Every structure is written in C-alpha cells, then in structure tokens.
Amino acid sequence: MGNTSVRTAFTLDGKTAIVTGAGAGANVELKGPVLGPGRIPLGKMGDPEEIEMAVLFCASPASRVVAGQLLTVDGGFQVS
C-alpha cells in the first residue's frame, strides 16, 4: 500500500464442486437448505474456473486501482 505499489486483494469463494479421480467430469449437484430455490440470485455458486478468473483479474493490470478488497465469487449468495 502507499508508495510501495503493493496491493492486496482476496477472493472468497462460495461452495464449489470439485470432482477428481474416477468421478471427474460427472455432473455434481450441490444440495441442502442453503442452496434452495431462489437463495442464489445468479442461480449457482462459482465453479473453480470462475474463481480462477476472479483471481486472474486481481493479478492483472485491470485491477491496478483495486486495493484491500475481498472479491466474493458466490453467485450473489451473501447478499440474498
């Protein structure tokens, strides 16, 4: 921060489905009362690739004026 040109930004991801091994590529459905209809305004939490895009944004020149922020990648879950 300040004159050092060091910026901090963090991502907070929601519940993500990560499947490895024999089940990789299979359709995974997250269930539970928290994920009920209408609970996530954008219809789904971020998947690993979408979280990766947020992290890449934080590391890119496009975020040059972003400092000390928490970028939440959860489909709007926290604001619903």
N, C-alpha and C positions, 0 to 999 in steps of 0.2 A: 504494500500500500504506500501511498505518498510518493516520494521521489525515487523509490527503488523499482518501480514498474512491476512489482509483484502483485498479481491479482489472485483472489481466491473465489472459487465458485464450486458448489457441490450439487450433486443430483440426489434426489430422494425418489426412489422408485417404489411403485406400489407392488402388489402381489403379482409375480410373474411366473409363468410356466416355463420351466427349463427341463427338457427331456433329453437324457443321454442314453447311450448304450442301445440295447435292442429296441427300446421304445422310441428312439429318435425319429422324428418326422410324423409320429402318430398324433391324432387330434387329441388335445388335452382340454378338458373343460373344468374351469375352476367353479366350485360350488360353495354355498354357505349363505347365511342370512346377510352378511355384509355385502355380498355380491348380488343381492336380489334385484329384480327388475326396477329400473329407474334409479338405482343407487349410484351408478357411474354415468354421469351426463354424456360422455362420449361413447358409451356402450362397452368399453373394455379398458382394462389396465394396460400399461405399456408392455410390449414384449421386449426381449433382450435387444433386438435390433433397433427398436425405437429409443430405448435407453442409451444405446451406443451413439445414436445420432445426437442426443442431447449432450452427451459427454464430448463428442467431437465439436459441437458448437462452442462449448465452454473453452475448448483448447484452440479454437480458430480465431483469426483476426476479426471475424464478425462480432465477437464478444469483447472487443477491445475497450469498451466503456462500461462493461459489466464487472462489478467488484463486490465481493462479500455477499453473494446471493445464493439461495437454495432453490434450485430448479426442480420442481416436483413433476414427475412423469407418472401420473396415475389416472389419466382419463377424466380428471375433474373430481375424483373421489373425495378429496379433502374439503372441497368447497360445497359438496352436495349435502 
